[in-house]
Amino acid sequence: MPSVTFEHVSKRFGEVTVVEDFDLQVADGELLVLVGGSGSGKSTILRMLAGLETVTTGKIWIDDRDVTPLPPRDRDVAMVFQDYGLYPHMTVRENLSLGLRLRKVPRDEIERRVTWAAGMLRLEPLLERRPKQLSGGQRQRVAMGRAMVREPLVFLFDEPLSNLDAGLRAQMRIEIGGLQRRLGTTTVYVTHDQVEAMTLGDRIVVLADGKIQQIGRPIELYLAPVNRFVAGFIGTPSMNFVDGRLQTDDGALAFMTEGARVKLPGKLLPSENESASVTLGIRPEDLNVDFAANGTPNSDDALLGKIVLVERLGGTSHIHFEVGPHRLMASVSADSLPDVGDTITIQVPAERVHLFGSDGRALS
């Protein structure tokens, strides 16, 4: 039996449904990430698991126990919030031990747990400091330690890195991931940042408008998105999309749009309509770019693009270009880059192309 089970859980506020038929099992010891944009329902799901929001319909189970009607204190979960929630007048040691002291845990056991958590999080030199004497990353580690000393069945993280700068976020991602794997505690982590989701999660649940879009390992979502939303949400930089149609070109399948033609593997199926609109998706890192175009494509199925912007990012740069009326981007690794206004040749590898129907679903 998985450590956490959601059975067709829904949440409504009045007439507004914010989570619809959320059905999911979280394995024992798994780090599961809920990711989605604002209003996707991810934080509401976490708050229902914690007992901070009531469930409208459905049930939530933790270790064979129906916790749906239980208050937060009886669910054996510990939550780390976005805003740390530390008491400014208390030292780090007092913040770490407060929850245990309120539960009348014996003093020796409190000392053991605080010492253990401080050692795991490298907080020993900071135990007598107050929150105002700590950096953002240190405060977040104290908030994590306060959850750890509870020794709960489930850890809950609600966008814990949102208030940190980019460097600290990267560092804390490493620390949270390593800590969770050492402890082996079942963890549900909420974020809007797909980089956090991809680097931390054993599995990822992509949400939109309160509904599950796709569940899978990070590489599965990257390589085989089930719809256009997931394809555009997962991956940095975002996938390129071009609207067009399928047709047979000299007996082979091709994607056609104004200013571009891309050969594809396979043939049109009898059920497919050449006049039906489709969307082609290709990731910027999958495009093959030749800077020495000289205004002539290097093969029959190559595209010509006019550069409109070059973003020099160091080892990898982003080349924004136009093909007919379409604006696309390619990620390249090169020391010498073209200039705005130059023409380049772009090869679109057919095996890396994604196709989506008019309903947004991926086409096989």
FENMOJO-V397287 format. One record per pair of residues at least 24 apart in sequence whose ideal C-beta (glycine too) atoms are under 8 Angstrom apart, sorted by sequence separation. I is the first residue (numbers start at 1). GAP is how many residues later the second one is. D is the distance in Angstrom with one decimal. If there is no record, write none. Layout:
i = (I/I)
gap = (GAP/GAP)
d = (D/D)
This chain:
i = (2/3/51/121/140/169/176/198/206/2/3/19/50/93/120/155/255/312/319/321/2/3/18/19/49/51/92/173/246/248/3/50/96/118/121/136/137/169/173/206/247/310/49/117/120/136/206/246/310/19/50/136/245/310/11/155/157/161/162/204/245/246/289/310/92/96/114/117/137/141/154/155/156/157/159/245/307/309/116/117/136/140/144/153/154/155/156/157/158/159/161/245/246/307/308/11/46/116/135/152/153/154/155/156/157/159/244/245/307/11/92/93/137/141/154/156/243/244/284/307/92/93/113/114/137/144/148/161/243/244/306/307/9/22/91/92/95/113/198/243/244/306/307/11/21/91/92/197/242/243/306/307/91/92/113/241/242/263/305/6/9/91/92/110/194/241/262/304/305/90/194/241/261/304/305/89/90/194/195/240/262/287/289/304/305/11/88/92/194/239/240/303/304/6/88/239/240/260/287/289/291/302/303/11/12/87/88/239/240/284/287/302/303/4/10/11/86/239/284/285/291/302/303/9/10/96/282/284/285/291/301/10/84/95/99/237/240/284/291/298/301/9/10/98/235/295/297/299/8/9/96/100/232/293/294/296/298/8/9/92/96/99/100/231/293/7/8/9/95/99/228/291/293/6/7/97/293/6/7/86/96/228/291/292/6/7/121/290/5/84/289/290/4/5/84/86/289/290/4/86/289/290/4/84/85/121/288/289/3/84/120/287/288/1/3/80/86/287/288/287/288/1/81/120/1/80/260/286/80/259/260/259/258/259/260/282/286/80/257/258/259/78/79/258/78/257/283/78/282/282/78/281/282/280/281/78/280/281/77/80/280/281/76/77/78/79/80/82/279/76/77/78/79/80/81/82/278/279/76/77/78/79/80/82/278/279/77/79/81/84/278/80/82/83/278/82/237/276/277/276/242/265/278/242/262/264/265/263/240/262/240/264/63/62/262/264/62/237/237/255/255/49/50/49/246/46/47/46/43/239/241/43/231/231/228/225/227/229/231/228/227/228/227/228/226/227/226/225/224/49/46/46/45/31/43/42/31/42/3/4/31/42/3/34/38/29/32/33/34/35/37/29/30/31/32/33/34/35/36/29/30/32/33/34/35/28/31/33/35/27/35/26/35/26/35/45/33/33/42/35/41/44/33/40/33/40/41/31/32/35/40/41/31/32/33/35/36/39/40/41/31/32/33/34/35/36/37/30/32/33/35/36/30/32/34/27/24/4/3/4/22/24/23/20/21/22/19/20/24/18/17/37/36/35/11)
gap = (24/24/24/24/24/24/24/24/24/25/25/25/25/25/25/25/25/25/25/25/26/26/26/26/26/26/26/26/26/26/27/27/27/27/27/27/27/27/27/27/27/27/28/28/28/28/28/28/28/29/29/29/29/29/30/30/30/30/30/30/30/30/30/30/31/31/31/31/31/31/31/31/31/31/31/31/31/31/32/32/32/32/32/32/32/32/32/32/32/32/32/32/32/32/32/33/33/33/33/33/33/33/33/33/33/33/33/33/33/34/34/34/34/34/34/34/34/34/34/34/35/35/35/35/35/35/35/35/35/35/35/35/36/36/36/36/36/36/36/36/36/36/36/37/37/37/37/37/37/37/37/37/38/38/38/38/38/38/38/39/39/39/39/39/39/39/39/39/39/40/40/40/40/40/40/41/41/41/41/41/41/41/41/41/41/42/42/42/42/42/42/42/42/43/43/43/43/43/43/43/43/43/43/44/44/44/44/44/44/44/44/44/44/45/45/45/45/45/45/45/45/45/45/46/46/46/46/46/46/46/46/47/47/47/47/47/47/47/47/47/47/48/48/48/48/48/48/48/49/49/49/49/49/49/49/49/49/50/50/50/50/50/50/50/50/51/51/51/51/51/51/51/51/52/52/52/52/53/53/53/53/53/53/53/54/54/54/54/55/55/55/55/56/56/56/56/56/56/57/57/57/57/58/58/58/58/58/58/59/59/59/59/59/60/60/60/60/60/60/61/61/62/62/62/63/63/63/63/64/64/64/65/66/66/66/66/66/67/67/67/67/68/68/68/69/69/69/70/70/71/72/72/72/73/73/74/74/74/75/75/75/75/76/76/76/76/76/76/76/77/77/77/77/77/77/77/77/77/78/78/78/78/78/78/78/78/79/79/79/79/79/80/80/80/80/81/81/81/81/82/84/85/85/86/86/86/86/87/88/88/89/89/90/91/91/91/92/92/94/98/100/105/106/107/109/110/111/112/115/115/115/116/123/125/128/129/129/131/131/132/133/133/134/134/135/135/136/137/138/139/142/144/145/146/147/148/149/149/150/150/150/150/151/154/154/155/155/155/155/155/155/156/156/156/156/156/156/156/156/157/157/157/157/157/157/158/158/158/158/159/159/160/161/162/162/162/163/164/165/166/166/166/167/167/168/168/168/169/169/169/169/169/170/170/170/170/170/170/170/170/171/171/171/171/171/171/171/172/172/172/172/172/173/173/173/175/181/182/183/184/188/188/189/190/190/190/191/191/191/192/193/196/197/198/199)
d = (5.6/6.9/5.3/5.1/6.8/7.9/6.6/7.4/5.2/5.1/4.5/5.5/7.0/7.9/7.7/7.1/5.0/6.6/7.2/7.3/6.4/7.5/5.3/5.8/7.9/7.8/7.9/5.5/6.4/7.0/7.7/5.7/7.9/6.6/7.6/6.2/6.4/7.6/6.1/6.2/4.6/5.6/6.8/4.1/6.9/5.1/6.9/6.1/7.0/7.5/5.2/7.5/6.6/7.1/7.4/5.3/6.9/7.5/8.0/7.8/6.4/7.3/6.5/6.4/6.2/7.9/7.9/4.5/4.6/8.0/7.1/7.2/7.6/7.3/5.8/6.6/5.6/6.6/7.9/5.0/6.0/6.0/7.3/7.6/4.9/4.3/5.5/4.3/5.2/5.6/7.6/5.9/5.7/7.0/6.4/5.5/7.7/7.8/7.8/7.2/6.7/7.1/7.5/8.0/6.5/6.8/7.4/6.2/5.4/7.9/5.1/4.3/6.5/7.3/6.7/8.0/6.3/6.5/6.9/6.4/5.0/6.7/7.9/6.1/6.0/7.2/7.4/6.7/7.7/7.6/7.0/5.0/7.4/7.3/6.6/7.2/7.4/4.2/7.1/5.3/6.3/7.6/7.6/6.3/7.9/5.3/5.7/7.8/6.9/8.0/5.7/6.3/6.5/7.6/7.0/5.4/4.9/4.6/7.0/7.6/6.5/5.8/7.8/7.8/6.0/7.2/6.7/5.9/5.2/7.0/5.6/5.3/6.6/7.5/7.7/7.2/8.0/7.4/6.0/6.7/7.7/7.6/5.0/6.3/5.2/6.5/6.5/7.4/6.9/4.8/5.2/7.2/7.6/7.9/5.3/6.8/7.2/5.3/4.1/5.5/7.6/5.1/4.5/6.6/4.7/7.6/6.2/5.2/6.4/7.9/7.8/6.6/7.8/6.9/7.7/5.1/4.4/7.7/4.7/8.0/7.8/5.4/6.8/5.7/5.1/6.8/8.0/5.2/4.4/7.7/7.8/4.6/7.5/5.8/6.5/5.2/7.8/4.3/5.0/5.2/7.6/7.2/5.8/7.4/5.9/5.4/5.5/7.2/7.0/3.5/5.1/6.0/7.9/7.9/7.5/8.0/7.8/4.5/7.2/5.4/5.5/7.1/7.6/5.2/4.7/5.2/8.0/6.3/6.0/6.1/6.3/7.4/5.1/6.9/4.4/7.0/4.2/8.0/7.4/6.1/5.8/7.1/5.6/7.8/5.8/7.1/7.8/6.4/7.2/4.8/5.6/4.1/7.4/4.2/6.3/6.0/7.3/7.7/7.1/6.6/5.7/7.4/5.7/7.3/6.6/7.5/7.1/7.8/6.6/4.6/6.6/5.6/4.0/8.0/5.9/7.9/8.0/7.3/7.9/6.5/6.7/7.4/7.1/7.5/5.5/5.2/5.1/6.1/5.6/5.3/6.1/1.9/4.8/6.5/6.8/5.9/4.0/5.2/7.5/5.9/6.6/7.8/6.7/7.7/3.7/7.1/7.0/7.4/6.3/5.7/4.3/7.2/7.1/6.0/3.9/4.1/7.3/7.3/5.2/7.3/6.1/6.4/5.2/6.7/7.6/7.9/7.0/5.8/7.1/4.5/4.5/5.9/4.2/4.9/5.4/4.7/5.5/4.4/7.3/7.5/6.9/7.7/7.0/6.3/6.6/7.9/5.7/6.5/7.2/7.8/6.1/4.9/5.1/7.0/7.3/6.4/6.4/7.6/5.2/6.8/5.2/5.3/6.8/7.3/4.8/5.2/6.9/5.8/4.7/7.2/6.2/6.3/5.9/5.9/6.7/7.7/6.3/6.3/6.6/7.5/7.4/7.4/5.6/6.4/7.7/5.5/7.8/5.6/5.9/7.3/8.0/7.4/5.9/7.2/4.5/6.8/6.8/6.6/7.5/4.4/4.8/8.0/5.2/7.8/6.9/6.0/5.4/6.3/7.5/6.4/6.2/4.9/7.7/7.3/5.6/4.7/5.1/7.9/6.5/6.1/7.7/7.7/6.5/6.7/6.9/4.6/7.0/8.0/7.2/7.8/6.1/7.1/6.0/4.6/5.3/4.8/4.8/5.7/6.8/5.8/7.3/7.0/7.6/7.6/6.9/5.9/6.4/6.5/7.6/7.5/5.8/6.1/7.8/6.4/4.0/7.9/7.3/4.4/5.4/8.0/5.6/7.9/5.9/4.1/3.5/5.4/7.6/6.2/6.5/5.8/6.7/3.8/5.9/6.7/7.4/7.1/6.3/7.2/6.8/7.9/5.0/5.4/4.9/5.1/5.8/3.6/7.1/5.0/7.7/7.0/7.0/5.8/6.7/6.7/6.2/8.0/6.6/6.2/4.1/6.9/7.9/7.4/7.8/4.8/7.4/6.7/4.5/5.3/7.1/5.1/6.1/7.7/7.7/7.6/7.7)
